[in-house]
Amino acid sequence: MRRIKNTICKSFNVRYTDCFYNEKTNIVSILGFFNEIAQEAGYYYDKEKNILEDESLAWVILNWDIDINKYPKYREQVKVCTIARSINRFIAFREFQMFDEKEQLLARGKSKWILLNLEKRRPAVARDYMYDLYGVTVTESPFIVNKPKELKDKGDEKVLFRVRKRDVDGYEHVNNTVYAYWINESVPDEVTEQMLLKNLRIYYKRETTYPNDVYIYNSIVDQGHILHRIDQTDGKNLVYAESFWENQ
């Protein structure tokens, strides 16, 4: 198999539907762009080797650790890149970057993925050909994906969200961006109106599907520092997350 480049980039225009208040984007938009370039990369790799069709294998996200320097605005053009960094047995590390038209870094996402056999629903060891397929030459990750602190004490306050049909992706479970949407929507207005999200860490413990309802629990540790927990209404824990905010 020929060695494929490890970096894939594409330019996008920020659409009106990518924006929220004051024609600005937020963490949901950033993750949307990261997922879009991940899909572009997937189509690029599939031309050489379709691991889903051939072996019922798929890379599934475990962790996000996202830093935002600046949020793009409506009609701005951005360049989004995904970079395969390392593979070690059934774990892979991939970096995402977003730049403005002046090549200034807007956001960076560090991510950790696990290779699953979808038929057996268990981890699978990466095949030898995958190093060439993704252009990877190393096994050790060049960075640390910070895992969020776990919110153990859920408390009494919670926000209910209902899984919608549009939340489900091609693998028939809720897309990873939807959890960021729930988290962002559940944060108190006094935070979102006065502060900007600068770092979000998400750990996906368990998937959920349609139809389902979930509860979001938040705990403010300090000003601009919030712990989040997402559970199904039956008590099963789905996600732990941690967010860091700064004054606008």
BADRENLUM-18161 format. One record per residue: residue number from 1; y, z, x of N, C-alpha, C in turn. Coordinates in nm, 3 decimals, decimal comma. Atoms other than C-alpha are relative to their C-alpha. Layout:
    nr      n.c2      n.c3      n.c1     ca.c2     ca.c3     ca.c1      c.c2      c.c3      c.c1
   NUM         Y         Z         X         Y         Z         X         Y         Z         X
...
This chain:
    nr      n.c2      n.c3      n.c1     ca.c2     ca.c3     ca.c1      c.c2      c.c3      c.c1
     1    -0,120     0,000     0,085     0,000     0,000     0,000     0,125     0,000     0,088
     2    -0,123     0,006    -0,079     0,343    -0,089     0,131     0,083     0,127    -0,021
     3    -0,085    -0,119     0,011     0,582     0,196     0,204     0,128    -0,036    -0,077
     4    -0,117     0,021     0,084     0,857     0,218    -0,057     0,110     0,097     0,043
     5    -0,111    -0,087    -0,038     1,201     0,361     0,011     0,000     0,127    -0,083
     6     0,006    -0,129     0,069     1,240     0,727    -0,081     0,126     0,027    -0,083
     7    -0,126    -0,022     0,072     1,594     0,691    -0,226     0,027    -0,115    -0,097
     8    -0,031     0,100     0,103     1,680     0,513    -0,550     0,130     0,041    -0,068
     9    -0,132    -0,028     0,057     2,037     0,489    -0,683     0,036    -0,103    -0,106
    10    -0,051     0,092     0,103     2,208     0,337    -0,984     0,135     0,051    -0,049
    11    -0,132    -0,036     0,052     2,564     0,330    -1,117    -0,002     0,001    -0,153
    12    -0,010    -0,013     0,145     2,645     0,441    -1,472     0,146     0,020    -0,038
    13    -0,128    -0,034     0,059     2,954     0,449    -1,687    -0,020     0,117    -0,096
    14     0,009    -0,115     0,090     3,011     0,781    -1,864     0,039    -0,045    -0,140
    15    -0,023     0,046     0,137     2,978     0,697    -2,232     0,063     0,110    -0,085
    16    -0,058    -0,097     0,094     3,152     0,863    -2,524    -0,107     0,100    -0,046
    17     0,108    -0,088     0,045     2,815     1,003    -2,632    -0,047     0,097     0,108
    18     0,031    -0,093    -0,108     2,782     1,173    -2,291     0,098     0,116     0,004
    19    -0,111    -0,094    -0,009     3,097     1,375    -2,358     0,001     0,100    -0,115
    20    -0,012    -0,105     0,099     3,181     1,691    -2,547     0,148     0,030    -0,020
    21    -0,140    -0,033     0,020     3,513     1,877    -2,576     0,090    -0,074     0,100
    22    -0,102     0,061    -0,085     3,819     1,693    -2,439    -0,054    -0,116     0,084
    23     0,059     0,116    -0,067     3,609     1,390    -2,343    -0,056     0,036     0,138
    24     0,059    -0,044    -0,126     3,443     1,591    -2,067    -0,151     0,015    -0,017
    25     0,144    -0,019     0,000     3,078     1,615    -1,973    -0,032     0,148     0,024
    26     0,044    -0,135    -0,034     2,873     1,932    -1,927    -0,139    -0,008     0,063
    27     0,128    -0,004    -0,070     2,538     2,042    -1,783    -0,104    -0,090    -0,068
    28     0,094     0,087     0,071     2,349     1,851    -2,054     0,019    -0,146     0,044
    29    -0,029     0,136    -0,048     2,522     1,529    -1,944    -0,054    -0,021     0,141
    30     0,046     0,011    -0,138     2,446     1,596    -1,577    -0,152    -0,017     0,004
    31     0,145     0,009     0,003     2,078     1,655    -1,651    -0,046    -0,132    -0,063
    32     0,032     0,128     0,061     2,077     1,347    -1,871     0,004    -0,113     0,101
    33    -0,009     0,101    -0,105     2,193     1,131    -1,580    -0,113     0,016     0,103
    34     0,109    -0,023    -0,095     1,939     1,294    -1,347    -0,134    -0,050    -0,058
    35     0,123     0,047     0,063     1,661     1,221    -1,596    -0,001    -0,152    -0,011
    36    -0,008     0,146     0,010     1,786     0,864    -1,637    -0,041    -0,065     0,132
    37     0,036     0,060    -0,128     1,758     0,793    -1,265    -0,146     0,030     0,034
    38     0,142    -0,029    -0,020     1,418     0,966    -1,259    -0,086    -0,104    -0,072
    39     0,074     0,104     0,073     1,300     0,718    -1,524     0,010    -0,134     0,071
    40    -0,017     0,125    -0,076     1,446     0,428    -1,324    -0,095    -0,001     0,120
    41     0,091    -0,010    -0,114     1,250     0,551    -1,023    -0,144    -0,018    -0,045
    42     0,135     0,013     0,052     0,937     0,579    -1,236    -0,038    -0,145    -0,025
    43     0,026     0,141     0,024     0,964     0,216    -1,346    -0,015    -0,076     0,133
    44     0,006     0,063    -0,132     1,023     0,116    -0,983    -0,137     0,024     0,064
    45     0,130    -0,032    -0,059     0,708     0,299    -0,867    -0,115    -0,067    -0,076
    46     0,108     0,054     0,082     0,498     0,172    -1,159    -0,031    -0,146     0,033
    47     0,023     0,140    -0,037     0,543    -0,186    -1,039    -0,102    -0,009     0,113
    48     0,093    -0,003    -0,111     0,343    -0,088    -0,731    -0,131     0,069    -0,039
    49     0,118    -0,077     0,038     0,106     0,172    -0,881     0,036     0,088    -0,120
    50    -0,026    -0,078     0,120     0,101     0,314    -1,235    -0,102     0,113    -0,006
    51     0,095    -0,112    -0,010    -0,055     0,657    -1,186    -0,040     0,053    -0,137
    52     0,033    -0,047     0,135    -0,043     0,738    -1,559    -0,111    -0,085    -0,060
    53     0,101     0,089     0,056    -0,240     0,433    -1,668    -0,129     0,001     0,081
    54     0,117     0,012    -0,086    -0,474     0,427    -1,369    -0,081     0,129     0,011
    55     0,071    -0,126    -0,025    -0,557     0,797    -1,329     0,039     0,113    -0,095
    56    -0,046    -0,102     0,095    -0,392     0,982    -1,620     0,072     0,114     0,071
    57    -0,076    -0,098    -0,076    -0,162     1,158    -1,372     0,148    -0,011    -0,033
    58    -0,145     0,000     0,023     0,201     1,258    -1,421     0,063     0,116     0,075
    59    -0,076    -0,106    -0,064     0,461     1,457    -1,228     0,084     0,070    -0,107
    60    -0,068    -0,080     0,102     0,599     1,739    -1,444     0,094     0,099     0,068
    61    -0,101    -0,087    -0,060     0,915     1,937    -1,368    -0,038     0,147    -0,014
    62     0,020    -0,145     0,000     0,875     2,305    -1,273     0,133     0,075     0,008
    63    -0,125    -0,071    -0,025     1,219     2,409    -1,149     0,116    -0,096     0,017
    64    -0,128     0,064    -0,032     1,578     2,290    -1,149     0,090     0,106     0,066
    65    -0,105    -0,081    -0,062     1,847     2,435    -0,922     0,118    -0,094     0,021
    66    -0,105     0,102     0,007     2,169     2,245    -0,998     0,136     0,061     0,033
    67    -0,137    -0,038    -0,034     2,511     2,283    -0,835     0,096    -0,108    -0,049
    68    -0,099     0,095     0,050     2,813     2,121    -0,999     0,134     0,026     0,068
    69    -0,132    -0,010    -0,062     3,130     2,057    -0,800     0,110    -0,041    -0,098
    70    -0,099     0,051     0,095     3,310     1,860    -1,070    -0,072    -0,081    -0,106
    71     0,060     0,075     0,111     3,224     1,718    -1,411     0,074    -0,131    -0,020
    72    -0,067     0,129     0,025     3,292     1,347    -1,465     0,054    -0,007    -0,142
    73    -0,062     0,017     0,130     3,504     1,234    -1,760    -0,041    -0,133    -0,063
    74     0,026     0,122     0,077     3,475     0,965    -2,023     0,052    -0,124     0,073
    75    -0,027     0,129    -0,061     3,472     0,608    -1,883    -0,003     0,001     0,152
    76     0,013    -0,005    -0,146     3,435     0,729    -1,526    -0,131    -0,067     0,040
    77     0,124     0,056    -0,052     3,180     0,539    -1,319    -0,058     0,096     0,103
    78     0,068    -0,091    -0,094     2,927     0,753    -1,135    -0,121    -0,071     0,059
    79     0,123     0,047    -0,064     2,648     0,675    -0,891    -0,096     0,117     0,006
    80     0,100    -0,106     0,004     2,331     0,876    -0,938    -0,119    -0,042     0,085
    81     0,110     0,029    -0,092     2,055     0,897    -0,677    -0,110     0,104    -0,016
    82     0,113    -0,092    -0,009     1,709     1,048    -0,662    -0,071    -0,026     0,132
    83     0,057     0,010    -0,134     1,543     1,120    -0,328    -0,129     0,080     0,005
    84     0,128    -0,070    -0,018     1,176     1,203    -0,276     0,002     0,067     0,137
    85    -0,014    -0,075    -0,125     1,178     1,476    -0,012    -0,133     0,040     0,064
    86     0,126    -0,044    -0,060     0,822     1,606     0,032    -0,109     0,010    -0,105
    87     0,118    -0,023     0,083     0,471     1,632    -0,109    -0,095     0,089     0,078
    88     0,097    -0,090    -0,062     0,230     1,915    -0,036    -0,106     0,034    -0,104
    89     0,110    -0,014     0,097    -0,101     1,902    -0,224     0,046    -0,043    -0,139
    90    -0,039     0,040     0,136    -0,002     1,910    -0,593     0,147     0,029    -0,031
    91    -0,141    -0,033     0,019     0,364     2,008    -0,542     0,088    -0,101     0,074
    92    -0,096     0,092    -0,063     0,657     1,773    -0,471     0,141     0,053    -0,021
    93    -0,141    -0,037     0,008     1,026     1,832    -0,405     0,083    -0,127    -0,002
    94    -0,083     0,119     0,017     1,288     1,582    -0,517     0,145     0,044    -0,018
    95    -0,144    -0,031     0,007     1,667     1,585    -0,478     0,071    -0,105    -0,085
    96    -0,083     0,088     0,082     1,923     1,439    -0,719     0,147     0,019     0,040
    97    -0,142    -0,005    -0,038     2,285     1,354    -0,638     0,081    -0,087    -0,095
    98    -0,093     0,079     0,080     2,582     1,233    -0,841     0,132    -0,011     0,074
    99    -0,124     0,026    -0,072     2,889     1,073    -0,683     0,101    -0,067    -0,092
   100    -0,102     0,074     0,072     3,222     0,953    -0,818     0,028    -0,132     0,071
   101    -0,029     0,132    -0,057     3,380     0,615    -0,736     0,050     0,007     0,144
   102    -0,046    -0,019    -0,137     3,523     0,760    -0,412    -0,110     0,059     0,089
   103     0,115    -0,052    -0,073     3,176     0,873    -0,302     0,009     0,151     0,023
   104    -0,005    -0,146    -0,005     3,268     1,238    -0,356    -0,117     0,057    -0,080
   105     0,117    -0,058     0,065     2,966     1,453    -0,446     0,044     0,084    -0,120
   106    -0,032    -0,073     0,122     2,998     1,569    -0,807    -0,102     0,109    -0,031
   107     0,106    -0,095     0,033     2,663     1,740    -0,853    -0,122    -0,028     0,085
   108     0,124     0,012    -0,076     2,341     1,806    -0,667    -0,109     0,081    -0,071
   109     0,112    -0,070     0,062     2,007     1,895    -0,820    -0,120     0,004     0,092
   110     0,124    -0,017    -0,076     1,716     2,037    -0,626    -0,111     0,029    -0,102
   111     0,103    -0,014     0,102     1,388     2,015    -0,813    -0,139     0,009     0,063
   112     0,139    -0,020    -0,041     1,022     2,112    -0,783    -0,089    -0,053    -0,112
   113     0,085     0,066     0,097     0,744     1,916    -0,956    -0,147     0,030     0,030
   114     0,143    -0,020    -0,016     0,371     1,958    -1,014    -0,072    -0,123    -0,055
   115     0,080     0,115     0,044     0,115     1,677    -1,042    -0,111     0,049    -0,092
   116     0,098    -0,042     0,099    -0,096     1,714    -1,356    -0,092    -0,114    -0,039
   117     0,094     0,089     0,066    -0,408     1,545    -1,479     0,014     0,027    -0,150
   118    -0,034    -0,022     0,140    -0,305     1,498    -1,842    -0,124     0,011    -0,088
   119     0,122    -0,011     0,079    -0,661     1,460    -1,969    -0,063     0,138     0,014
   120     0,060    -0,130    -0,026    -0,785     1,780    -1,806     0,100     0,115    -0,016
   121    -0,107    -0,099     0,012    -0,448     1,959    -1,840    -0,005     0,102     0,114
   122     0,002    -0,089    -0,116    -0,473     2,099    -1,489     0,061    -0,072     0,120
   123    -0,060     0,063    -0,118    -0,306     2,039    -1,149    -0,098    -0,091     0,072
   124     0,080     0,095    -0,078    -0,429     1,747    -0,939     0,062    -0,012     0,138
   125    -0,049     0,017    -0,137    -0,402     1,709    -0,562     0,055    -0,141     0,017
   126    -0,064     0,131    -0,021    -0,166     1,427    -0,461    -0,091    -0,091     0,081
   127     0,083     0,099    -0,069    -0,345     1,112    -0,352     0,070    -0,044     0,129
   128    -0,055     0,043    -0,130    -0,300     0,980     0,002     0,102    -0,113    -0,017
   129    -0,089     0,115     0,016    -0,134     0,662    -0,126     0,138     0,039    -0,050
   130    -0,127    -0,041     0,059     0,144     0,863    -0,290     0,110     0,018     0,104
   131    -0,101    -0,015    -0,105     0,319     0,925     0,042     0,070    -0,134     0,025
   132    -0,061     0,132    -0,013     0,374     0,551     0,081     0,071    -0,041    -0,129
   133    -0,057     0,039     0,127     0,442     0,505    -0,290     0,140     0,056    -0,020
   134    -0,131    -0,064     0,019     0,734     0,750    -0,285     0,084     0,003     0,127
   135    -0,076     0,005    -0,124     0,842     0,690     0,075     0,015     0,135     0,067
   136    -0,005    -0,137    -0,053     0,760     1,047     0,181    -0,082     0,009     0,129
   137     0,070    -0,014    -0,128     0,664     1,138     0,536    -0,027     0,146     0,036
   138     0,015    -0,142    -0,035     0,676     1,521     0,529    -0,065     0,076    -0,114
   139     0,062    -0,086     0,100     0,493     1,800     0,350     0,086     0,121    -0,034
   140    -0,083    -0,117     0,024     0,745     2,082     0,386     0,135    -0,041    -0,059
   141    -0,128     0,032     0,063     1,051     2,081     0,161     0,116     0,035     0,092
   142    -0,117    -0,028    -0,085     1,388     2,059     0,343     0,097     0,098    -0,063
   143    -0,091    -0,094     0,067     1,547     2,296     0,091    -0,080     0,097    -0,088
   144     0,060    -0,099     0,089     1,474     2,597    -0,130     0,053    -0,023    -0,141
   145    -0,039     0,008     0,140     1,477     2,560    -0,507     0,003     0,144    -0,053
   146    -0,013    -0,139     0,042     1,614     2,896    -0,620    -0,057     0,020    -0,139
   147     0,062    -0,030     0,128     1,403     3,042    -0,898     0,086     0,104    -0,073
   148    -0,084    -0,096     0,072     1,595     3,225    -1,173    -0,066     0,137    -0,010
   149     0,050    -0,134     0,026     1,563     3,599    -1,214    -0,052     0,006    -0,143
   150     0,061    -0,007     0,132     1,342     3,686    -1,509     0,068     0,106    -0,086
   151    -0,055    -0,092     0,098     1,496     3,845    -1,814    -0,117     0,067    -0,072
   152     0,113    -0,074     0,058     1,241     4,112    -1,909     0,038     0,065    -0,132
   153    -0,045    -0,070     0,120     1,438     4,318    -2,162     0,076    -0,097    -0,089
   154    -0,060     0,102     0,085     1,510     4,074    -2,441     0,114     0,053    -0,086
   155    -0,105    -0,055     0,085     1,727     4,311    -2,643    -0,014    -0,049    -0,144
   156     0,006     0,033     0,142     1,807     4,257    -3,009     0,072    -0,130    -0,035
   157    -0,077     0,120     0,032     2,054     3,966    -2,994    -0,075    -0,125     0,044
   158     0,071     0,125    -0,030     1,900     3,622    -3,012     0,060    -0,112    -0,083
   159    -0,050     0,119     0,069     1,994     3,268    -3,115    -0,119    -0,088    -0,034
   160     0,111     0,082     0,045     1,755     3,054    -3,317     0,034    -0,149     0,011
   161    -0,012     0,146    -0,002     1,709     2,681    -3,249    -0,129    -0,061    -0,054
   162     0,115     0,072     0,055     1,480     2,439    -3,428    -0,024    -0,126     0,081
   163     0,035     0,123    -0,073     1,297     2,170    -3,232     0,012    -0,119    -0,096
   164    -0,018     0,120     0,081     1,403     1,831    -3,366    -0,090    -0,112     0,051
   165     0,083     0,113    -0,041     1,207     1,507    -3,357     0,060    -0,070     0,122
   166    -0,067     0,069    -0,111     1,466     1,361    -3,117    -0,011     0,077     0,131
   167     0,013    -0,081    -0,121     1,398     1,645    -2,869    -0,126    -0,033     0,079
   168     0,132     0,024    -0,060     1,048     1,517    -2,792     0,003    -0,128     0,084
   169     0,000     0,115    -0,090     0,988     1,280    -2,499    -0,131    -0,078    -0,008
   170     0,117     0,087     0,002     0,720     1,024    -2,415    -0,132     0,073     0,020
   171     0,121    -0,079    -0,019     0,472     1,296    -2,320    -0,027     0,093    -0,119
   172     0,017    -0,073     0,127     0,507     1,446    -2,671     0,028     0,150     0,013
   173    -0,050    -0,137    -0,003     0,671     1,770    -2,560     0,151    -0,004     0,018
   174    -0,145    -0,005    -0,004     1,033     1,883    -2,558     0,051    -0,037     0,139
   175    -0,057     0,046    -0,127     1,236     1,708    -2,286     0,073     0,113     0,071
   176    -0,058    -0,111    -0,078     1,363     1,931    -2,005     0,150     0,017    -0,022
   177    -0,144    -0,012     0,023     1,728     1,853    -2,086     0,032     0,082    -0,124
   178    -0,025    -0,070     0,127     1,694     2,008    -2,432     0,013     0,150     0,024
   179    -0,009    -0,142    -0,029     1,642     2,355    -2,284     0,140     0,035     0,054
   180    -0,137    -0,021    -0,049     1,974     2,321    -2,100     0,100    -0,005    -0,114
   181    -0,086     0,006     0,118     2,136     2,222    -2,429    -0,005     0,131    -0,077
   182     0,013    -0,128     0,070     1,997     2,533    -2,599     0,071     0,112     0,074
   183    -0,064    -0,105    -0,080     2,115     2,752    -2,314     0,151    -0,010    -0,011
   184    -0,145     0,020     0,004     2,464     2,602    -2,310     0,058     0,036    -0,137
   185    -0,048    -0,028     0,135     2,500     2,628    -2,688    -0,005     0,148    -0,034
   186     0,017    -0,141     0,033     2,388     2,991    -2,692     0,096     0,092     0,075
   187    -0,094    -0,081    -0,079     2,643     3,112    -2,434     0,125     0,029    -0,084
   188    -0,117    -0,036     0,081     2,936     3,300    -2,597     0,121    -0,089     0,027
   189    -0,118     0,087    -0,010     3,255     3,102    -2,666     0,098     0,049     0,106
   190    -0,096    -0,052    -0,098     3,462     3,335    -2,447    -0,035    -0,039     0,143
   191     0,043     0,049    -0,131     3,257     3,214    -2,151     0,025    -0,150     0,011
   192    -0,010     0,146    -0,008     3,242     2,840    -2,228     0,143    -0,051    -0,013
   193    -0,137     0,044     0,017     3,610     2,820    -2,325     0,089     0,031     0,119
   194    -0,084    -0,042    -0,111     3,745     2,992    -2,014    -0,060    -0,027     0,137
   195     0,068     0,015    -0,128     3,485     2,919    -1,747    -0,079    -0,130     0,004
   196     0,082     0,119    -0,020     3,289     2,626    -1,603    -0,132     0,041     0,064
   197     0,131    -0,023    -0,059     2,919     2,629    -1,528    -0,006    -0,068     0,137
   198     0,004     0,053    -0,136     2,877     2,586    -1,153    -0,141    -0,009     0,057
   199     0,138     0,004    -0,047     2,508     2,656    -1,099    -0,094     0,041    -0,113
   200     0,101    -0,032     0,101     2,207     2,650    -1,331    -0,138    -0,009     0,064
   201     0,137    -0,003    -0,051     1,854     2,749    -1,237    -0,094     0,015    -0,120
   202     0,094    -0,002     0,112     1,569     2,677    -1,478    -0,142    -0,001     0,054
   203     0,143     0,000    -0,032     1,200     2,763    -1,448    -0,075    -0,023    -0,130
   204     0,076     0,036     0,119     0,972     2,594    -1,701    -0,141     0,060     0,010
   205     0,128    -0,071    -0,005     0,679     2,824    -1,767    -0,104    -0,061    -0,093
   206     0,092     0,054     0,101     0,530     2,663    -2,075     0,074    -0,102    -0,084
   207    -0,064     0,104     0,082     0,601     2,353    -2,286    -0,006     0,037    -0,148
   208     0,008    -0,013     0,145     0,672     2,337    -2,656     0,011    -0,139    -0,062
   209     0,007     0,128     0,067     0,643     2,061    -2,913     0,068     0,008    -0,137
   210    -0,049     0,007     0,138     0,764     1,949    -3,255    -0,120     0,009    -0,095
   211    -0,112    -0,086     0,041     0,766     2,120    -3,501    -0,016     0,140     0,057
   212     0,001    -0,136    -0,052     0,860     2,459    -3,359     0,141     0,058    -0,009
   213    -0,127    -0,070    -0,010     1,138     2,717    -3,356    -0,002     0,086     0,125
   214    -0,009    -0,081    -0,122     1,262     2,899    -3,047     0,116     0,099    -0,012
   215    -0,108    -0,097    -0,011     1,475     3,203    -2,973     0,056    -0,003     0,142
   216    -0,066    -0,011    -0,130     1,729     3,219    -2,688     0,056     0,141     0,011
   217    -0,053    -0,133    -0,030     1,803     3,561    -2,538     0,088    -0,011     0,123
   218    -0,092     0,002    -0,113     2,102     3,608    -2,306     0,036     0,142     0,041
   219    -0,045    -0,130    -0,052     2,198     3,901    -2,084     0,106    -0,024     0,106
   220    -0,110     0,017    -0,097     2,536     3,908    -1,908    -0,013     0,108     0,107
   221     0,018    -0,093    -0,112     2,470     4,066    -1,569     0,135     0,043     0,054
   222    -0,134    -0,023    -0,054     2,828     4,037    -1,447     0,087    -0,114    -0,051
   223    -0,088     0,109     0,043     3,133     3,823    -1,515    -0,045    -0,131     0,064
   224     0,041     0,130    -0,050     3,014     3,465    -1,485    -0,144    -0,007     0,046
   225     0,141    -0,001    -0,041     2,650     3,562    -1,426    -0,084     0,040    -0,121
   226     0,076    -0,023     0,122     2,406     3,530    -1,717    -0,147    -0,034     0,023
   227     0,143     0,027     0,001     2,028     3,555    -1,747    -0,039    -0,051    -0,139
   228     0,042     0,060     0,126     1,853     3,350    -2,016    -0,152     0,002    -0,009
   229     0,144     0,005     0,026     1,510     3,357    -2,174    -0,020    -0,079    -0,130
   230     0,031     0,078     0,119     1,363     3,106    -2,421    -0,145     0,026    -0,037
   231     0,135    -0,028     0,052     1,062     3,207    -2,632    -0,021    -0,078    -0,129
   232     0,033     0,046     0,133     0,883     3,048    -2,920     0,008     0,119    -0,095
   233    -0,011    -0,109     0,096     0,917     3,249    -3,239    -0,130     0,081    -0,010
   234     0,125    -0,076    -0,002     0,551     3,351    -3,195    -0,009     0,091     0,122
   235    -0,005    -0,090    -0,114     0,652     3,533    -2,875    -0,037    -0,063     0,133
   236     0,037     0,064    -0,126     0,524     3,284    -2,615     0,124    -0,036     0,080
   237    -0,114     0,029    -0,086     0,765     3,261    -2,323    -0,008    -0,143     0,052
   238    -0,006     0,140    -0,043     0,873     2,905    -2,242     0,078    -0,018     0,129
   239    -0,094     0,028    -0,109     1,162     2,923    -1,995     0,074     0,127     0,040
   240    -0,098    -0,095    -0,054     1,354     3,159    -1,770     0,111    -0,082     0,063
   241    -0,112     0,072    -0,060     1,701     3,051    -1,659     0,107     0,099     0,043
   242    -0,110    -0,083    -0,052     2,004     3,187    -1,474     0,119    -0,092     0,022
   243    -0,118     0,085    -0,013     2,358     3,052    -1,488     0,115     0,077     0,065
   244    -0,116    -0,055    -0,070     2,669     3,110    -1,277     0,124    -0,078    -0,039
   245    -0,120     0,062     0,053     3,016     3,040    -1,413     0,122     0,045     0,080
   246    -0,124    -0,032    -0,067     3,365     3,028    -1,259     0,118    -0,032    -0,092
   247    -0,119     0,025     0,080     3,713     3,042    -1,412     0,050    -0,142     0,022
   248    -0,051     0,137    -0,010     3,863     2,702    -1,489     0,133    -0,001     0,074
